[in-house]
């Protein structure tokens, strides 16, 4: 027999059907057919015995011109190796969710197939464990999913149709070893959260609802529960004071059978403080063993609506604007929306370009001018010039601290307007135009 070859090709054949077969690269060769292998790939050739212990194999070589004569190998030259599972759809291997199987990769290139039936819409997880978890000796496992025609391997699969598929367990290299293959059915309900109406101003009501939608996919047949909790996030995280009740909201939602969507409302507290846009995150967690969370977080943005720009205040001594604290009104008088309380001895001019203001200044000589709507103008204890506007205005004149005669002027006094005057606590010289009568109206 000529064995020296230039091309380095060999062909092997099992001449009789004793139940065994040759396999190269995981492909089985039927009895009587030749399995051709390059010299560099001899390690991928395996003979899978038919249970007889050993069988005769025929060999020939190719020298670049022609094939050599056929030479039989002694029956003891290649011992039959029993394969526990076939590497094809004919395999006897079967696995089911919650059940594990063990096996061995007996030869280089061996692959063991396991049939499994599953149901469309359900998710499954498969683990092929070996030496890394002491479940076998296989060092570098590979797990594949096939249709009918790392150290440990894990595979998850969402079944798109019902039927039977095959799991193929093999080694990533030419090593051999034992393994454990397990299958479990993952939770069939999948929960996700998304913002619905959660990017807006904080509002002027006591608890503006910011809403989020939680959706359920997959199995809708039973009841499923989940919890949620709010936390500050981002560059300007929301604080507990930004939410109704002064705490971060949290709670629970419950899906009934056949429910696929629920809404979470997070109540944001109103305030009168000019501030940055604050952000927060709602985090979802499953409370049911048969439900998993796919999208766990959704964000909200609390936009500030407290920037008040319809009032200009000027210090008359410096002719500069005064950076006064303009706020939304939260007092008892109906119809008022904004307020400025500026207790200072400086003389100031306050001019409105919007309606419904309460303005209270200090002991300077101040000029306060309304715009419209309902206004309350209190110039403090100085001599003031108060100008009304169309609508309903209340003017407050306070001379209780006067030690000498002072005068204040009210213009634009119309139907529905009122004046409250406080006279001095002690007798002071009177002068024309001074108002020192007793009050005839009081602030609500």
C-alpha positions in Angstrom: 0.0 0.0 0.0 1.4 3.4 -1.0 1.0 5.7 2.0 3.2 8.7 1.0 1.1 11.4 -0.5 1.6 14.9 -1.8 -1.9 16.0 -1.3 -2.3 14.5 2.2 -5.7 13.0 1.7 -7.1 9.8 3.1 -10.4 8.0 2.7 -11.9 5.6 5.2 -14.8 3.2 4.8 -16.9 0.9 6.9 -17.5 -1.9 4.4 -20.2 -3.6 6.4 -23.3 -2.3 8.2 -22.6 -3.4 11.8 -24.6 -0.6 13.3 -21.6 1.8 13.5 -20.6 4.6 11.2 -17.8 7.0 10.4 -18.2 10.7 11.1 -16.1 13.6 9.9 -16.8 17.2 11.1 -20.0 16.0 12.7 -21.4 14.5 9.5 -22.2 10.8 9.6 -21.1 8.6 6.7 -23.4 5.7 5.8 -21.9 2.2 5.8 -20.2 1.5 2.4 -19.5 5.1 1.6 -16.0 6.7 1.8 -15.2 9.5 4.3 -12.4 11.6 2.8 -10.2 13.6 5.2 -7.2 15.8 4.8 -4.1 14.8 6.8 -4.4 18.0 8.8 -8.0 17.1 9.7 -7.5 13.5 10.8 -8.4 14.6 14.4 -12.0 15.3 13.3 -12.5 11.7 12.1 -14.3 9.4 14.5 -15.8 5.9 14.3 -19.0 5.4 16.2 -19.3 1.8 17.0 -22.5 -0.2 16.7 -22.1 -1.9 20.1 -19.8 -4.8 18.8 -16.7 -3.5 20.5 -14.6 -3.1 17.3 -15.0 -3.4 13.6 -12.7 -3.5 10.5 -12.2 -0.3 8.7 -10.8 0.1 5.1 -8.3 2.8 4.3 -6.8 4.2 1.1 -4.6 7.3 0.4 -4.3 9.8 -2.5 -0.8 10.7 -3.8 -1.9 13.5 -6.1 -2.3 11.2 -9.1 -4.4 8.4 -7.9 -5.7 6.5 -5.0 -3.8 3.7 -3.4 -5.1 0.2 -3.1 -7.6 -0.4 -0.3 -5.9 -1.6 2.9 -8.0 -3.0 5.7 -7.2 -1.9 9.3 -7.1 -4.6 11.9 -10.2 -4.9 13.9 -8.4 -3.9 17.0 -6.8 -0.8 15.3 -9.9 1.4 15.8 -12.0 0.5 18.8 -15.7 1.1 18.5 -16.8 4.1 20.6 -20.3 4.1 21.7 -22.1 7.4 21.2 -24.8 8.2 23.7 -26.8 10.6 21.4 -26.8 11.1 17.7 -25.9 14.4 16.1 -29.1 14.5 14.0 -32.8 14.5 14.2 -32.7 10.8 14.8 -31.2 11.3 18.2 -32.9 9.6 21.2 -32.1 12.6 23.4 -35.2 14.4 24.8 -35.4 17.3 27.2 -38.2 19.3 28.7 -38.6 22.5 30.8 -37.6 21.8 34.4 -35.8 18.6 33.4 -32.0 18.1 32.9 -30.1 15.5 31.0 -26.4 14.4 31.1 -24.2 13.1 28.3 -20.7 13.0 26.9 -18.8 14.3 24.0 -17.0 11.1 23.3 -14.9 12.1 20.3 -13.6 15.3 18.7 -16.4 16.8 16.6 -19.1 14.9 18.3 -22.5 16.7 18.8 -25.4 15.4 20.8 -28.9 16.5 19.8 -31.9 16.8 22.2 -35.4 17.2 21.0 -37.7 19.6 22.9 -41.3 20.7 22.3 -42.3 24.2 23.2 -45.2 26.6 23.0 -45.3 29.8 20.9 -45.0 33.0 22.9 -43.2 31.4 25.9 -39.5 32.1 26.7 -37.0 29.4 27.6 -33.5 29.3 29.0 -31.0 26.4 28.4 -27.7 25.8 30.3 -25.0 23.5 29.1 -22.7 23.0 32.1 -19.4 21.2 32.4 -16.1 21.5 34.3 -16.7 25.1 35.3 -19.6 24.2 37.6 -18.5 20.6 38.4 -21.5 19.3 36.5 -19.2 17.4 34.1 -15.7 17.4 32.5 -16.4 19.3 29.3 -14.1 22.4 29.4 -15.5 24.6 26.6 -19.1 23.9 25.8 -21.1 25.2 22.8 -24.9 25.1 22.7 -26.8 25.4 19.4 -30.4 25.6 18.5 -31.4 23.7 15.3 -34.5 22.9 13.4 -35.4 19.5 12.2 -33.8 19.6 8.8 -17.1 30.8 27.5 -16.9 27.8 29.8 -20.6 27.1 30.2 -23.1 27.8 27.4 -26.4 29.6 28.0 -29.2 30.1 25.4 -32.5 31.9 25.7 -35.2 31.6 23.1 -38.6 33.1 22.6 -40.7 30.5 20.8 -42.4 32.0 17.7 -44.4 28.9 17.0 -45.3 25.6 18.7 -43.4 22.4 17.8 -40.2 20.5 18.2 -36.7 21.9 17.9 -33.3 20.4 18.8 -30.6 21.5 21.2 -27.1 20.4 20.0 -24.4 20.1 22.7 -20.8 20.0 21.6 -17.4 21.2 22.4 -15.9 24.5 21.0 -12.6 22.7 20.2 -11.4 19.1 19.8 -11.8 18.3 23.5 -14.1 15.7 24.9 -15.9 15.4 28.3 -19.2 15.0 30.0 -21.8 17.7 30.6 -25.2 18.5 32.0 -27.9 20.1 29.9 -30.8 21.8 31.6 -33.9 23.6 30.4 -36.3 25.9 32.2 -39.3 27.9 31.1 -38.8 31.6 31.9 -41.6 33.8 33.3 -44.2 34.1 30.6 -45.4 37.6 31.3 -43.1 40.5 30.4 -43.6 44.0 31.9 -42.4 47.3 30.6 -42.9 50.9 31.8 -42.9 54.0 29.6 -43.7 57.7 30.2 -47.2 58.7 29.1 -47.6 62.3 30.3 -44.5 63.0 32.4 -42.8 66.0 30.8 -44.6 69.2 31.8 -44.8 72.1 34.2 -45.4 71.3 37.9 -48.8 73.1 37.7 -50.7 75.3 39.9 -52.9 72.7 41.5 -52.1 70.8 44.6 -50.7 67.6 43.1 -50.3 67.6 39.3 -50.4 64.0 38.0 -47.5 62.8 35.9 -48.5 59.5 34.3 -46.7 56.4 33.2 -48.0 53.3 31.3 -47.1 49.7 32.4 -47.7 47.2 29.7 -47.8 43.4 29.9 -46.9 41.1 27.0 -46.8 37.4 26.7 -49.1 35.3 28.9 -52.1 37.4 29.9 -54.1 34.5 31.4 -53.5 35.1 35.1 -53.0 37.9 37.6 -49.6 39.6 37.9 -48.4 42.2 40.4 -45.6 44.7 40.3 -44.2 47.5 42.5 -42.8 50.9 41.6 -40.7 53.5 43.3 -39.7 57.1 42.4 -36.3 58.5 42.9 -34.5 61.7 41.8 -32.1 61.4 38.8 -30.1 63.4 36.3 -28.2 66.6 36.7 -31.0 68.3 38.7 -32.6 65.4 40.6 -36.1 65.9 42.0 -36.3 65.9 45.8 -39.0 64.7 48.1 -40.4 68.2 48.4 -41.2 68.1 44.7 -43.9 65.5 45.3 -47.2 65.6 47.0 -46.9 64.5 50.6 -43.2 65.4 50.8 -42.0 61.9 50.1 -40.9 59.9 47.0 -44.0 58.1 45.7 -44.2 54.3 45.6 -46.9 51.8 45.2 -48.2 48.6 43.7 -50.1 47.7 40.6 -52.1 44.6 39.9 -52.9 43.1 36.5 -56.1 41.1 36.3 -56.5 38.3 33.8 -56.5 39.6 30.2 -55.3 43.1 31.3 -52.4 44.3 29.2 -52.0 47.9 30.3 -52.2 49.9 33.5 -51.4 53.6 34.4 -49.4 54.9 37.2 -49.9 58.5 38.4 -47.1 60.3 40.3 -48.4 63.5 41.9 -46.0 66.4 41.7 -46.4 69.2 44.3 -46.9 72.8 43.2 -44.7 75.5 44.7 -43.8 79.1 44.2 -40.0 78.8 43.9 -38.1 79.6 40.8 -35.9 76.6 40.2 -34.3 74.3 37.5 -36.2 71.7 35.6 -36.0 68.6 37.9 -35.9 65.0 36.7 -36.9 61.7 38.3 -37.1 58.0 37.5 -39.8 55.5 38.1 -38.4 52.0 38.6 -40.6 48.9 38.1 -40.1 45.6 39.8 -42.1 42.3 39.5 -43.8 40.8 42.5 -44.9 37.7 40.6 -42.8 34.6 39.9 -44.3 34.2 36.5 -43.5 37.7 35.3 -40.3 39.4 34.4 -39.5 43.1 33.8 -38.1 43.9 30.4 -38.0 47.7 30.6 -37.6 48.6 34.3 -37.3 52.4 34.2 -39.0 55.5 32.8 -38.1 59.1 33.4 -40.1 62.3 34.1 -39.3 66.0 33.8 -40.8 68.6 36.2 -40.6 71.9 34.4 -40.5 75.0 36.5 -43.4 77.4 35.9 -42.5 79.9 38.6 -40.5 82.3 36.5 -42.6 85.5 36.8 -41.6 88.2 34.4 -44.7 90.6 34.3 -43.4 92.9 37.0 -40.5 95.4 36.8 -39.1 96.9 40.0 -36.7 99.9 39.8 -34.7 101.5 42.6 -35.2 105.2 41.9 -32.0 106.2 43.6 -29.8 104.0 41.4 -32.2 103.6 38.5 -31.4 99.9 38.5 -33.7 96.9 38.5 -34.3 95.2 41.8 -33.9 91.4 41.8 -36.9 90.9 44.1 -38.4 87.6 45.0 -41.5 87.3 42.9 -43.7 84.4 44.0 -47.1 82.9 43.3 -49.7 84.1 45.8 -50.9 81.5 48.3 -52.8 83.8 50.7 -56.5 84.0 51.5 -57.7 86.7 49.1 -59.4 85.2 46.1 -58.4 86.2 42.6 -54.8 87.1 43.4 -52.2 85.0 41.6 -48.7 86.6 42.2 -47.0 88.6 45.0 -44.0 90.7 45.7 -43.1 91.5 49.3 -40.2 93.9 49.3 -39.7 95.5 52.8 -37.0 98.1 52.2 -36.4 101.8 53.1 -35.4 102.4 49.5 -37.7 104.2 47.1 -39.0 101.9 44.4 -41.2 101.9 41.4 -43.1 98.7 40.6 -44.8 98.5 37.2 -47.0 95.5 36.3 -47.5 94.1 32.8 -49.7 91.3 34.0 -52.8 91.0 36.2 -53.7 89.9 39.7 -50.9 91.1 41.8 -50.4 91.6 45.6 -47.5 94.1 46.2 -46.3 95.2 49.6 -43.3 97.5 49.9 -41.5 99.2 52.8 -41.0 102.6 54.3 -39.7 104.4 51.2 -41.7 106.6 48.9 -42.9 104.1 46.4 -44.9 104.2 43.1 -47.0 101.1 42.4 -48.9 100.8 39.1 -51.4 98.1 38.4 -52.2 96.6 35.0 -55.6 94.9 35.2 -57.6 92.1 36.9 -57.7 92.1 40.7 -54.8 93.8 42.5 -53.9 94.7 46.1 -51.4 97.6 46.3 -49.8 98.2 49.7 -47.0 100.8 49.6 -46.0 100.3 53.2 -45.5 103.1 55.7 -44.0 105.6 53.3 -45.6 108.3 51.2 -46.7 106.5 48.1 -48.3 107.0 44.7 -50.7 104.1 43.9 -52.2 103.8 40.4 -55.2 101.6 39.8 -56.1 99.9 36.5 -59.3 98.4 34.9 -60.6 95.7 37.2 -60.9 95.5 41.0 -58.1 97.1 43.0 -57.6 97.4 46.8 -55.3 100.2 48.0 -53.7 100.1 51.4 -52.4 103.3 53.0 -50.5 102.9 56.2 -49.5 105.9 58.3 -49.2 104.1 61.7 -45.5 104.7 62.0 -45.6 108.4 60.9 -43.9 110.9 63.1 -44.6 113.8 60.8 -47.2 114.6 58.2 -47.0 112.4 55.1 -49.2 112.1 52.1 -50.1 109.4 49.6 -52.0 109.6 46.3 -54.4 107.1 44.8 -55.2 107.5 41.1 -57.3 105.4 38.8 -59.9 104.7 41.6 -62.9 103.2 39.9 -66.1 101.3 40.5 -65.5 98.2 42.7 -62.2 99.5 44.1 -61.6 100.1 47.8 -59.1 101.9 50.0 -58.0 101.0 53.5 -56.3 103.7 55.5 -54.5 103.4 58.8 -54.0 106.6 60.7 -51.0 107.4 62.9 -50.8 106.0 66.4 -49.9 109.4 67.9 -51.0 112.9 66.9 -48.8 114.4 64.1 -49.1 117.7 62.3 -51.7 117.6 59.5 -51.0 118.9 56.1 -53.1 119.2 53.0 -53.6 116.0 51.2 -52.5 113.7 54.1 -54.8 110.8 54.8 -55.1 110.0 58.5 -58.7 108.7 58.8 -59.6 105.4 60.4 -59.6 102.3 58.2 -62.8 101.6 56.4 -61.8 98.3 54.9 -59.3 95.6 55.9 -57.2 93.1 53.9 -59.0 89.8 53.4 
